[in-house]
Amino acid sequence: MAVVAGLLATVSGAGSQTLAGLPPVTVPAVAAGEARPVPAWTEFCARYG
């Protein structure tokens, strides 16, 4: 699906963002504690996975 959207953007004349349009580089976030999935995502996977 993303490939089709990319092709459509190219054909329609829409271009990609230039480097000047991107935000400046920042310091990465520091990990603090254990990472766990969002409870709704866990429930979704249990239901439909």
C-alpha positions in Angstrom: 0.0 0.0 0.0 2.8 2.4 0.9 4.5 1.7 -2.5 1.3 2.6 -4.3 1.0 5.8 -2.4 4.6 6.6 -3.1 4.1 6.0 -6.8 1.0 8.1 -6.9 2.9 11.0 -5.1 5.6 10.7 -7.7 3.3 10.7 -10.6 1.1 13.6 -9.3 4.2 15.8 -8.9 4.3 15.8 -5.1 7.9 15.6 -3.9 9.6 14.5 -0.8 10.6 16.8 2.0 13.9 18.5 1.7 16.5 18.3 4.4 15.9 22.0 5.2 12.3 21.1 6.0 13.2 18.5 8.7 13.5 19.4 12.4 17.0 19.7 13.9 18.7 16.7 15.4 18.0 16.4 19.1 19.5 14.3 22.0 18.0 10.8 22.1 15.6 10.0 25.0 17.1 8.2 27.9 15.5 4.8 28.8 13.9 4.8 32.2 12.3 1.6 33.5 10.7 -1.3 31.8 8.9 -1.0 28.5 5.6 -2.7 28.2 3.0 -2.7 25.4 -0.1 -0.6 25.6 -2.9 -2.6 27.3 -5.3 -2.1 24.4 -2.7 -3.5 22.0 -2.3 -6.6 24.2 -6.1 -7.1 24.3 -6.3 -6.6 20.5 -3.7 -9.2 19.9 -5.3 -11.7 22.3 -8.6 -11.2 20.6 -7.6 -11.3 16.9 -4.1 -12.8 16.9 
